[in-house]
């Protein structure tokens, strides 16, 4: 059978056959470790498989295209805000907040002139579609899911679907980012995955293989496998030792002391012996940046640096957020913007006494913590008893010195219905759930490239939307609104 005939045969499959085809294309060994998730019986996938992408009309895709430019502008402005605060041009309390809980060496790296203008080259927000618009609950510059989303896009693209970013968008976007950063012909990429991030090694291995097949020489390695000399960083390849031109840091800054050879890696980065991304700027990995965006005293700064259009766009996108600072307010003080049914608050203890139905808030670590990724460390106010809610607030305030937390408005997502294949009944079924959308932007020549969007549709009773065995996980596709 020729390629065209085979493609047409694939596209003519019924929904059940498409799901089985997609599942059969799951890379050997999966895309996550067995420790992270239970595996569905009779399935290669650790999620529910749908026969189609999560469809988006062109105007929604355009919205995501625009979002990338606004978020890049936000990172630039946030970088400037921290720099000006640390140098006394802006109030010192700004950088004090962003440095809170971090060891001196991490703060020092973030302030080095060598990295002054450097920004993360991967941007991935978590987006919740709501009735009032798209809400970004957080931003991630070292996200998991790159290889996972790339694999999904490839498989659904083989069924003839028009995937956002293209069926190879994640691979080509990542490749373009690396080549733009390297500024040399035929660069060698080293993806360094720490033990703490080991659960994502299978998908990064998939990404490395795909990048190699696309023509970008790539090595996915542990820190121990990186070799150091005064000339730079090296890895052992099939054809001998190869120097790394670009290092992709797939490890967290809070974990530095547990990473072998970290002093040598950071020395090479600091001395310019290797290009690296993301830069060692822990303050750009803080969720409290959204709180600073909403701070009334900084509105003039954000308007000046972002412009009115971007400021208004992000004001509608970022939920209201507050830093859980235990320092007391004066008797006449109130927490700005924190209001529930006309009631204002002058301390956090008062918030703990709210009735359950009024507690539409989330508390989570701001960033520099092993609890600050995935759904770990997240507490939903209206999903727990009053005593538990008060304990969460107390614990968050108590953790301020070493791990600041934020309070954020909870936004309930819109509901969607998606089809999926039930491996236990050998039949198609439907899930009515809420969606989390994760667009991936790779920065190439100072411009964000939307390279793919992963959709995770969770059962409606789940308050926290994340990858789980009873969620449908699919790439987003583009479909004309008339269809």
N, C-alpha and C positions, 0 to 999 in steps of 0.2 A: 504494500500500500504506500503510495507516495505521501509526501509531507502534507500537501494540500488536502488530499483525501482523508488522511488521518486527522487533520485539524477539523474538517467538517464533521467527521464521525464523532469527535469529542464534543463539538458544539451541539450535536443532535441528541446528546444524552438526556435522559429524564432527570428530575431533581435527585432521586435516590442514587442514580449512577454517577451523577456529578459529585455528590458528597463522598462516595466511595473512592472516586478517582482522586479527589483532593486529599483524602486521608491517606491513600496509597502513596502519594508523593511526599509525605512527611519525611524529612531526612532521617536516615538510619541513626538511631540513638536519640531521636527527638530533638527539640529545640530548647528544652529545659531539663534539669536533672530530675530524677525520680523523687529526690528528697523534697523538692519544692511542691510537687503536685501529685495527686493520685492519678492513675491512668484509667480511662474509660475501658470497660471490658470490650474485647474484640476490636479495639481501635488503636491506631498509631498516634492519635492526637490526644492531648490532655485538656481539650476544650470541646464544646459542641460545634459540629461542622455544618455550615450552611451552604446551600448550592449556589448562592449568589453573593455578590459584594453588598455592602451597605450603600445603597444608592443615594447620590447627592445630585441635585440640579446644578447647573452651571453657576447660578448666582451664589450658591453656598460655597462652591469651590473657589469662586472669585473672592468671597469673604475670607477664606483661609489664605489665599494668596496675599491679600492685603494685610492680614494679621501678621505674617512673617516680617514685613517691613516695619510695622509698628513695634513689634517685640525687639527687633534689632535696634531700633531707635531707643527703646527703653533701656536695653543693656548699655548702650553708649552713655545715656544720661546717668544711669545708676553708677557706672564706672567713674564718671566725672564728679558726681555728687560725693562719693566716698573720697576721692582724691582731694577735692577741695576741703572737705571736712577734716581729713587727716593733716592737711597743711594749714589749717586755721582760717581758710577763706570762708568756709561755711561753719556753722556751729559744730563744736566738738562732739556733742551728744550723738550725732548721726553715726560717725565712725565708731564711737564707743559702743553703740548698740550692735553694729555689724561685726565688731571684733569680740563681743562678749562670749566668754567661754572658750576662746581659742588660745592655744599656747603661743608664746612669743615668736617662735620660729615660723609658724604659719602666718601670723600677722606680718612679719618681716618680709616673707616672700611676696605676699600680696602687694606690698608697698614698693617693691624694687622698681627702679626706673626702667630696667630692661623690659619689664612686662607692662609698663604704664598704659599703653594704648591697646594692649591685647585683650580680646574678648573671646568668649566661647564661640566655636564655629559650628556647634550643633545646638539647636534650640528645639525643645519639645515641650509644649504646654499640654496640660490635661484640660480638655474642654468638655463642658457639660451643656448639651442643647436643652434650653428651657423655653417656656412659653414667651419669655421676655427677651430672649436672645442667647448668644453663646457666652458662657461664663468660664473663665480660666481659673481653676482652683489652685494651680501651682505651675511653676516653670522648672524644667530640668535641663541641665547642660551636660550631664553624663548619663543619658538615659539608657535603660535596657530596651529591648524590643527592636533594635535596628535590624539585626539579622532575621528575627522572627517576622517582622513586617515585610522585609524583603522576600522571604520565602513565601509568605502568603500571596504577595503581589504576583510573584512568578507563577504560582500554581493557578490562581484565578485568571491570570492573563492567558494561560494556555487554553482556557475555556472560551476565549474570544471576548472577554469582558474588557471594557475601557476603564483601566485602573487609574486613580488619581496619581499623577507623577509618572505613569507608565509602568508596565509590568516589571521593568528592571530599574525603576526610578530610584529605589533605595541604594542600589549598588552604584549606579552612575552618579547619583548625587554625592555619595560619600567619596567616590573616586575624584569627582571634580573638586570637592573641598580639599582633599589631600594634595592634588596637583597644584591648586592655587596657593596653598600654604608653602609647599616645597620650593617653588620658584626654580626648580631644576628639571631637566628632561629625565624621564624614566626614574622617578624617585622610588626608594625602598621604604615601605611602611612597616613599622612595628606596632602591633596592638598589644599593649601590656595589660594583662588581666590579673588582678590580685587574688589572693585566696579568699578574701572577704566577698569578692564579686564572682566567685567561682561558679555560682549557679547559672550565670549567663555565659559561661565559656562555650557551651555547645552552639549557641546562636552566633557568637562571635567567630567561632571556628567556621561555621557556614558562611558568614560574611567574608572571612579571609579567603576561603576557597573561591567564592564568587568573584572577589576582587582580582585574584590571581588569574582566573579564566578571562577576565575583562582586560588584562594586560597590565595591572598594577601589582608589582611584586610585593607580597604581603606575608608577614609572619605574625601569627598569634602566639604569644609567649607569656611565660610567667616572669616575674622580676628576676628570679634566679637565673633564667636562661639568657638574660641580656649581659653581654660582655662589655667591659669598659676599658678604654685606653685614653691617653691624652689627646688622641685624634678624634674620639667620638664614641658612640655606642654601636655595638655589633651583635649579630646573631649568626649562628651556624646554619647555613642553608645546605641544600642538597649538593650544590656545586662549590662549597667552601664558605668561608666567612664573608658576610656581607655587612656593609655599614648602613645603619638606619638613618635615613634622611628626615623622616617624620615619625614622631612617637605619638600615638593616640593613647591618652591617659584614661584607662578604664579602671581606675581605682580612686577611692575617696580620700580627701585630705584629712578627715578625722582619723583615718587608719594608717597614717604615715609611719608611725613608730613600729607597726607590725609588718611593714613591707621590706623584704630583704633588698639590700643594695640601694635603698632609697637615697642615701646621701650621694652616691655616685650618679644616680639618675638625675637628681636635682642639680648636682654640680654641672653635668653635661648640658642640662636645659639652661641653667643660669649663664653658662659661658658661651651659649650659642652654638654648641657643638652639634646640636640636633634641634630641629623645629618641633614644637610640642603643642598639643591642644587637648583639652582646654587648659588655659594658663592657671597657675597655682594661686587663684584668687578666691578664697573661701567666701568672701563677702558677696560675690556674685552668685553664690549658691544658696543664699538665704531667702526663705519664704517671707521674712519680715520686710523685704523690699516692697511688697504690696502694701504693707502698713505705712511705710514711708511715702509711697505714692499718694495715699489718701490723707496724709497729714496736712492740715490746713496751712501750717506755717511754711510748707514747701511747695504750695501750689504754684507760686510765681516762678520758682525754679523749673518745675516740670513743664509749665506752659512755655517758658522761654526756650528750653532745650528740645522739647518735642514738637512744639507748634500746636495750635488749637485743634487741628483735625486729629492728630494722634492722641493728644491728651483726652479729648472727648471720647474717642474710640476706646482707649484703655480704661477710662473711668466707667464705661459701660461693661467692660470685659472683666476687670479685676473686682472680685467681691470685696466688700468692706472688711478690713483686717486691722487687728490691734495687736501690739506687743504686750504680752502678759508680764508687766514690770511690777515687782512687789513694792516698789517705793511708794509711800503714802502721798496722796494729794492734800493740799490745804483744805480746810473745812468747806470753803466755798467752791472748790474745784469739782469738775465733772469730767468723765472720760468722753472726749469729743466724738460725736457721731454715734455713740452707743446708746440706743434708745429702743425700748420695747413697749408698744402700746402707750406711748407718751411718758413712760417712766425712764428717767435718766439715772446714771450710776456714778458714784464717787469712789467706789472701791469694788474689787473683784468679788468680795464675799457676798455683796448684794446680788450679784449675778447668779450665785449659787442657789439663791432662794427662789428663783423663778419657777413657776409651774412648768411641768414637763412639756406641755403643748406650746409654751412660749420660748423654749430653749432651742431655737433653730440656729444653733451655732456648732462649730467644730473646733476642737483644740488639738494641736499637733506640734511636734518639735519644729523649730524654724529651719534647721539645716545641718549644723555641725554635730551629727549624731548618727549612730547606727540604727536609730529608730525613725529616721527622717526620710525613708524611702519606702516605696510600695504603700501598703495600708498599715504598716506598723506604727504604733504610737499614736494613732488617730482615734479620738473619742467624739462621738456624736451626741450632743446634749439631749435631744428629744428621744434618744434611743436607750436611755438608762434611768435608773431610779435617782431620786434627789440626793440621797446620801452618796451614791457613786459619783454623781456629777460634782458635788462639793469636794469629794476626795480628788477628782481629776484636777480641779482648779487649784486646790491646795498643793498637790504634787507638782503641777506645772510652775507655780510660783516658787516653790522650794527648789526647783531645778534651775532657776534663772541664772545663777552664777556660772554654772558649767554647761547648761543647755537651754537657752531661752526658748519659750514656746509662743505660739501665736493663737489668737482667737479669730475665727473667720465665720462670716455668715454662711449658713448652709442653704444651698439652692437645690431644690428638687428638680430632677431632670424630666423632660418630656418622655412619654411612653411610645415605644415602637414595637411592631410585631414583625418577627423574622421567622423564617422556616429553618428547620434543622433536621438532620437525620438521627433517629434514635437507634443506636447500635443494639440495644437490648431487645427492642420490639421489631427491628428490621423494617421500620416504617418511618415516614415523614411525620414531623410534629411541628408545633408552633410555640414560640416563646414570646410572651408579652413582657417587655422589660424596659429598663432605662439604659441609656447609652453613655459611654465615655469615649470621646474621640481624641486621638493622639496624633496630631500632625507632626511630621519630622521635616525640619528645615536644615539644610547644610549651606553654610556661608561660602560663597565662591566669588572672589573679586569684590568683596564688600556688599554682596547682594544675597538675600536669602532665596534658596531654591526649594520650593515645596516638592518633596520627593516621594511622599506617600502618607497615607493617613490610616491608622489602625482603629477599628471600631470594636469595642467590647460591650456587648449587650448583656446586662445582668438581670436576674429575676427582680420584679418590681419591689419585693419586700426587702431587698438589700439596700442598706443606706450607703455603704462604701462600695464604689464601683471599681472593680479591679479584676485581673485575670483569675478565674476560678473554674472549677470543673463543670459547673452548671451554667457557665456563660457561653454565649456564642461569640467567637472572635473571628473577625473577617476584615479584609482590606476595604477601603472605600472606593466606590466606582462612580463614574460620571454618567448620568443618563438625562436625556432631554426631558424637560418637564411634561411634554405632551405624551410621552410614552407611559 
